[in-house]
Amino acid sequence: MFFANEEPFVLNIEEKTMLELYELCGADRELLFSPYCWRVRLALAHKGLDFHSHPMRFGEKQLIAFSGQKLVPVLVDDGQAVHDSVAIFAHLDARYPQRPLLGEGAAAERARLVERLSFHALRMPLLKLLLLRVYQVCAEQDRDYFRSSREQAFGMRLEDFVDPPGGEQQLRQALAPLEAWLGDKPYLEGDAAGACDYLVAGMLFWAWCLGVQPWAEESAVGAWFTRIRQAYERDHGPIKRASF
Ligand SMILES: N[C@@H](CCC(=O)N[C@@H](CS)C(=O)NCC(=O)O)C(=O)O
């Protein structure tokens, strides 16, 4: 009920159901490089879900204060805020059952295991390759925060931590099981891409968006990554890449 002197309440269905994704960006707001945010972009594309992007710089955490924590990705779905990429995959499956990502029961547990194993195998080599690049692409006013938070976490100066040749070699070793696995199938999950593909590929988007491709294009991993990237770009347009 509303009174004559009040504005009638109009429910805008489109606005109500529009998904909103808060994701990390560099000084250039079109440069999106967070591996966890890329996982979510790939998952939304898999489900065929449209969303509104809120690119957020390191120094703009107030934008996600409503989520009660300080990390992106944060997905807002009909007023509900969900954070953490794997939790977002689970949320998407529960709310949009078409084309399941994690699926249920043992399948979901296996995808979570793949996420943990690949995260631990790939993160450190990628950090050794990418940490200074993140510093260079982030906004001027965020650089002190980025340097001090990472130097505290790793116990040394960024310049002493990074080791691109070492990181590249370690990454090749870490990717070797995937290289063998992808030898006779187009995707980690078989004939079609699924959660495991996006959870792992998201980590590699981190490198690719920061202008590094430490895997051979003609390798099985290279062909798999390109397949996922090109499928995304076919539907959503070219992905911005940093140039140094
Ligand atoms: N486990 C989380 C990790 C999220 C995370 O570490 N996000 C980073 C971006 S890559 C972040 O928000 N960093 C902000 C900061 O370090 O200040 C997920 O999978 O979403």
The ligand as an SDF file (V2000), in Angstrom:
LIG
                    3D

 20 19  0  0  0  0  0  0  0  0999 V2000
   40.6880  -17.3600   -1.4190 N   0  0  0  0  0  0  0  0  0  0  0  0
   40.2820  -16.1200   -2.0270 C   0  0  0  0  0  0  0  0  0  0  0  0
   41.4940  -15.2450   -2.2680 C   0  0  0  0  0  0  0  0  0  0  0  0
   41.1210  -13.8120   -2.5970 C   0  0  0  0  0  0  0  0  0  0  0  0
   42.3310  -12.9000   -2.7220 C   0  0  0  0  0  0  0  0  0  0  0  0
   43.4290  -13.2060   -2.2230 O   0  0  0  0  0  0  0  0  0  0  0  0
   42.1340  -11.7620   -3.4000 N   0  0  0  0  0  0  0  0  0  0  0  0
   43.1920  -10.7760   -3.6110 C   0  0  0  0  0  0  0  0  0  0  0  0
   43.2350  -10.4040   -5.0770 C   0  0  0  0  0  0  0  0  0  0  0  0
   44.0920  -11.5680   -6.0450 S   0  0  0  0  0  0  0  0  0  0  0  0
   42.8690   -9.4760   -2.8930 C   0  0  0  0  0  0  0  0  0  0  0  0
   41.7180   -9.0980   -2.7920 O   0  0  0  0  0  0  0  0  0  0  0  0
   43.8890   -8.7700   -2.4250 N   0  0  0  0  0  0  0  0  0  0  0  0
   43.7040   -7.4820   -1.8220 C   0  0  0  0  0  0  0  0  0  0  0  0
   44.8930   -7.0950   -1.0010 C   0  0  0  0  0  0  0  0  0  0  0  0
   45.8560   -7.8480   -0.9350 O   0  0  0  0  0  0  0  0  0  0  0  0
   44.8480   -6.0220   -0.4340 O   0  0  0  0  0  0  0  0  0  0  0  0
   39.5170  -16.4330   -3.3190 C   0  0  0  0  0  0  0  0  0  0  0  0
   39.6860  -17.5370   -3.8650 O   0  0  0  0  0  0  0  0  0  0  0  0
   38.7210  -15.6100   -3.7600 O   0  0  0  0  0  0  0  0  0  0  0  0
  1  2  1  0
  2  3  1  0
  2 18  1  0
  3  4  1  0
  4  5  1  0
  5  6  2  0
  5  7  1  0
  7  8  1  0
  8  9  1  0
  8 11  1  0
  9 10  1  0
 11 12  2  0
 11 13  1  0
 13 14  1  0
 14 15  1  0
 15 16  2  0
 15 17  1  0
 18 19  2  0
 18 20  1  0
M  END
$$$$
